[in-house]
Amino acid sequence: IGYEGGNSGVCPSHNLVEAFDMRDGTPFDWNNPEHRNKALEPSERDPRLAQTVLMNGQTFKDKVVESFIGGMNGLPKEGASPTSYYLRKHLKEATDLTTGSATSYQHIWPLFRYAEVLLNYAEAMVNAYGDINRTTANCAMSALEAVNAVRGRTGVKMPPLPGNLSATDFLKRVKNERRVELAFEGHRFWDLRRWKELDESKDIYAVKITKNGDEISYKKATLESRTIEDKLYFYPIANTELFKNGNLKQNPGWN
């Protein structure tokens, strides 16, 4: 799609795009007209959005992304992203995307980063003590300091979270921070299960982009609605294991 015949693969959802804050640190709100008008403007959003997602109007490989309907990278072209977004994270821009080409560049896949250490620590501290500013003799960094170290890192420099947040509100921000900082690093699938918040992934949204002359409009649309059941928090036990042990009981809902 516009890049040596490449097609879409992993396509970020609009849900994820909404998770990134405004540049001033305010949580993004699609229902806020001012936010909505700046939704796809990288300079107005958390810098990590443009580092993670390719959006309409951005430049990639010396070409402007056209994910609007009828654009170079948009529907109804075969293989175009159904969400209007493409994955930017992990990809070196100099990689040759031509099928069968040899290249010295490779995709980047981090297994474990210091940012995850800090976010794990922040979540554990606030759950343990219920105080975002609490430190101990063995834990000299507070939960708030840990999260703000991630937000303030080189290449991001987002405003720090305020120190007067309640533990509940702070934990909500920590969860969102994990979503944007660790996007496409294999965490979200497990985070939603351990938090028992699978309802967050029930409705998957796309944005439909239309262009009329120089006028571009965006419309949020439901792409997919999933059925969420409690049994999804546990895997079914394989029949081979049940046959071996008559005392073993199948997890609820998988009978």
Summary of the structure (lengths in Angstrom):
residues: 255
radius of gyration: 21.1
end to end distance: 44.1
largest distance: 69.0
contacts: 675
relative contact order: 0.14
helix: 32%
strand: 12%
